[in-house]
Amino acid sequence: MRRSLHVVSNHVPRRLKMSSDHKSNSASNDDQVKMKSLHTSGGGSGQQDKTTTSNQTSFSGLTRSSTEDSASMITYTEATQKSSFVAVLMEKESTSDIFWQTLIPFMVGGLGSVACGLIVNRAQKTDLVCEVPHLIAICVPLQGMKGNLDMTFTSRLGTMAHRGRLRDSGYARRILRSIALLEAQGIFISLFSVLITFALEGLLQSRKKQPPVGDFLFLGSNSLFAMCIASAISSVAMVVLVVYSYRKAINPDNIGTPIAASCGDLLTIMAMLVIGVFYYPIAMVSNWISCSVMAAFLATTPFFLFIAHKDDEAWIAARQQGPTFLLAAILSSAAGLVQAYGAMSFPELTVYQPLVAATSGNRASVQSARISSYLNTYKGPNRLKMRLNPWIYYTSADHESRAAFLILMTSVPYQLAFVLLSHAVAYVALAPLRLNILFLLGYLITVFIQSFILLYLAEVVVYSLFHFGIDPDLHAIPLLTSIGDLLGTALLFVLFLLTSISPEVVVVSEPPSGLLANANKTCSYE
């Protein structure tokens, strides 16, 4: 009986072919009932099936067996036949569909990056930042890791949509458990980011200039406030966006990831600054106030984890994502060190770094989410060796290559628009910038090289993780975005070094325009 079950399950199609007529619905349902009856009537092999399934857990994640593939394919067939979500089948997506679906999200993501830079620029001379200069330093790793959490969460929601699970009766409970996991991860990441920032500060400074303990406690408690509020708002917004896209037959992988990244960055920075303005005078009364706030947030972590552990997928994500986020934090910290070192010689490097890092990372994340959803949904054949060739990757006619080529070719026009917008806003409200055409050309070439490498790495990383039985939805996006931060910042620094040979090519700031009331203010850290 077990042998006959495998014979039948091996003939289940790997890619679900959906036709306009639904004549075969009753027949397919009857076939699935028969296959289930075969599975349940296996007699003495039932215990062996349980043993086979239970022995598929490794340190890196859940591996897959042929029995699990067959069962998951049956489940997906049932869910998809109940669903009206036909247009998200990636094999049938045209290049124009991908372009129009990603146009607004990429624009929103880019505008979010521009807004983040402008907000931080204006906040540098505020009283709060002058009193606690480390607040700007903590924003960089905090918003990066918050964006990783949001994009990973959105990628998991997209996979649920492709599998038809958003039509199940218990999908709301599953989403709430994922949100609880997001809150718990946000608490740990906030404290970890503060610890990393102060550890690096302590290593770089002398013993006489160690950062005060009060600032550390204030930043830790303020980060917890900001992260929890931002996580709650962004998670609800992403759930609404993905469910709406699902019901409107739009691929959520095309729109959710870049919007999640920009929303996470903006919400984190705004929450850090707004909450800090009101909370700082209270926190300075006594260090015990900050300690009490941190202890209260840490006390809620077991509650969030208790809710999350009821969902197997959420609990697996909690166990597996820790090392990935740790590695991503190290890479992002390295990017911050490169930026800090480069800004000493080229102050204008900070103007372009958010655009280079965020927009290219968003594009690679979209491609990663698309490939991950396809692999997790259709369980396609192992094509890792074939996809290692970048020429095949960018020139073949399948849906992955068409999407990658489109995203690569549109990266330069998007970046050009964002750079011009940044200069226009800087000319009106901030310190005007002088931009040479040769530097702009070199910048666009740098962006193209970074996008080319990141999109190729998205294919390699996702297929490699899937090949070794690791869920790409949990690990690919944090790795790609952190690599994008380090790669983009390094390439931008090299560009400034090359253009420094000719001084008239380098971007130079004009004197402050005087439009800002605090433009000439001097802080203690300057």
Buried (B, 14 or more C-beta within 10 A) or exposed (E): EBEEBEEBBEEBEEEBEEEEEEEEEEEBEEBBEEBEEBBEEBEEBEEEBEEBEEEBEEEBBBEEEEBBBBBBBBBBBBBBBEBEBEEBBBEEBEEEBBBEBBBEBBBBBBBBBBBBBBBBBBBBBBEBBBBBBBBBBBBBBBBBBBBBBBBBBBBBBBBBBBBBBBBBEEBEEBBBBBBBBBBBBBBBBBBBBBEBBBEBBEEEEEEEEEBEEBBBBBBBBBBBBBBBBBBBBBBEBBBEBBBEBBBEEBBBBBBBBBBBBBBBBBBBBBBBBEBBEEBBEEBBEEBEBBBEBBEEBEEBBEEBBEBBBEBEBBBBBBEBBEEBBEBBBEBBBBBBEBBBEBBEEBEBBBBBBBBBBBBBBBBBBBBBBBBBBBBBBBBEEEBBEEBBEBEEBBEBEBBBBBBBBBBBEBBBEBBBEBBEBBBEBBEEBBBBBEBBEEBBEBBBEBBBBBBBBBBBBBBBBBBBBBEEBBBBBBBBBBBBBBBBBBBBBBBBBEBBEBBEEEEEBBBBBEEEBEEBEBBEEEBEEE
